[in-house]
């Protein structure tokens, strides 16, 4: 049993090294310009270890994307939890997403290569467990109040998600627009969830 646990721990460690190396390389150079041989060298493992852990480069990218998505969710929730009220938490979480998604390393994996490499459905499925899940919780809390508000939580979640993704891409290209984007996020959410 100890040998099995040790082997499993080694496998998890190898996987973590591969994901970390791939994440760094995918963020810096993009999916298309990153070779698996570079990832193997950066992770300090063999090519066989890579293919033991992942079926192909796309599966490795999916794991790196999932790690980025989990990090983004952590940032969102940290900021949302520090805010007063459900609407304030939704604003803070949305701005935290915007700021995280404009980080060049996150933007490249999360918003640029993610949908292209994984395809819309797979990208959305992973996002649904992280950023979209957090946004959905925030929208539901804002609708519940106080005061209670009416609205379609699912539709509002998708509306805000799409708007925030597009806004993040814009701000990434024009960093001076960040304060304006923050202000409009707060204004739009306040209009959607009035007191």
SULWOVEN-V267262 format. One line per field, one symbol per residue. burial: 1 if it has 9 or more other C-alpha atoms within 8 Angstrom, else 0. A space follows every 10 residues. Layout:
burial->???
This chain:
burial->0000000000 1001101111 1111111011 1001000011 1010100011 1001000011 1111110111 0110111111 0010011111 1111111111 1111111111 1111100110 0110011101 1111110111 1111100010 0010011000 1001101110 1100000100 1100110011 00100
